[in-house]
Amino acid sequence: MNSLTKKATWGAALSALILIGGPAVAGPEALYQENCASCHGENRLGGTGPALIPETLKRMRGPKVANVITEGRAATQMPAFAEDMTADQITELAAWLKTPLDEIPAWGEEQINASRELNPDYVQVNAPVWSSDPMNITLAVETGDHHVSVMDGDTFEVLDRFPTPFAVHGGPKFDPKGRFVFIMSRDGWVQKYDIYALKEVGRVRAGLNSRNIAMSADGKWLAVANYLPNTLTILSTEDLTVATVREVKGKDGTPSRVSAVYQAPPRESFVLALKDVPEIWEIFYGKNPPQFGFAHDWRTEGLAHTDIPFPLRKITTPDYLDDFFFDQTYEYVMGASRSGEGGQVIDLVIGQKVADLDLPGMPHLGSGITWKYGDTTVMATPHLKDGTISVIDMKTWETVKRIETMGPGFFMRSHENSRYVWADVFFGPNRDKMHVIDKETLEIVKTLAPVPGATVAHVEFTKDGKYALVSVWEDDGEVLVYDAETLEIVKRLPMRKPSGKYNVWNKITFSEGTSH
Ligand code: DHE
């Protein structure tokens, strides 16, 4: 923001001046209108800068809000305000930004469609403009300066590095052919990028504060889970227009935030985890949705069930479940209890709980992975509040083992061709460690500490499983390429606070070693 725009909103500022026995002193609201509104929006919901609301600010890792106001933010347009405001004013402003908005503006089909921006420079191409293996393309999200690097998964050459909306969260989702990728930011922007053309296609704001996205199996629809407003948006992947916006209210009318949305390809449905009601929602997009259990009875309107776009089914659960993991058939969903203790298995076919899960210490099921173990399949999940990894038998739902780690972890990855599971230690003094676990013995065989003191987290494999890519999650960070067998570093790729990496093949084939 330049000094001209800094001064542009005096009218609004004056209306919120607080008089303290003499000279007028600007309260936080006035300071906001004077200094911040032109970039962050008069209603704090974002503009060229991100939304400044608790739902967004709470989730930002990095410097404290007051420090950002004082010193600005490197590699962004956020200037320093140390000379424009006193330290007390900055403290007050930072505190005010963390208070919830009085009113959430409408954000439905009309507003979403109006936010759509298509890239005028985008031109369709018939084939990739590069010669790499399209199935081994790997994306790295760089949260330090809000970019994504597009890498050749064989040579690790960066083919493109493009800007994303501010604060990308969750895994980008590829279309079934691996040509287009969709990326979501916490402020609800969804960006479509053409990997063949190495060009952004466009973007749209599908929510005001969003959680994640899911792609339909046929590649036609992209579902966006929103906290603000309490909705699920379904977009057409073709042109990013709205197909439907579902208001989310439980059976008794209680509104709910959507914690996350998942694709269930064999069921041709999206499955929703809800934060505020003990229900699981399933929204069908296929031609032949099952003919029972829908919230909306289309028969009363004289319609066939196939006439209803996106029919919805609400399943009541015995507990609030807000982080999911699915078995490979997508019949069973494992849900972590919102309280952070325990979980349940719900059978989506019969809509009933079939088992309890012994999962203390806030499991992060969304990061879970599976592999064959003896004559069964196990699922392993880290815990955000406990230095353990739980390994669960997916036939009996019993805990096979609890692996002690050097601290709570966030992400896990493996690959069909690798005998190891990689698990980070994201929190605490050992966040510079990465455990490598043998899939057969369930023992930690090696603990890597490639850059002492630096957070190392999140792993992705190349298509063939030969290399494991590890993020050094720091501003001046890097992606380390490990030989997945010898566990030696073979290449270092400098990057700005890299977070997740995503290999086209592993994602579109639903590799068991990766979260979906
Ligand atoms: Fe995430 C994935 C929820 C905090 C980075 N995170 C996910 C998914 C969910 C989720 C439901 C799966 C979505 C998907 O890929 O479709 N994350 C949550 C939370 O509830 C939590 C604990 C609190 C919150 O802030 O909302 C949380 N997540 C974080 C972070 O603080 C992380 C480390 C940094 C950041 O960018 O915000 C973070 N989450 C990630 C990443 C993925 C992710 C990189 C994708 C992992 C993958 O490999 O697919």
Boltz pocket constraint, residues with backbone or C-beta under 6 A from the ligand:
constraints:
  - pocket:
      binder: B
      contacts: [[A, 58], [A, 59], [A, 61], [A, 143], [A, 168], [A, 169], [A, 170], [A, 171], [A, 172], [A, 211], [A, 212], [A, 213], [A, 214], [A, 259], [A, 260], [A, 261], [A, 322], [A, 366], [A, 410], [A, 411], [A, 458], [A, 459], [A, 499], [A, 500], [A, 501], [A, 515], [A, 516]]
      max_distance: 6.0
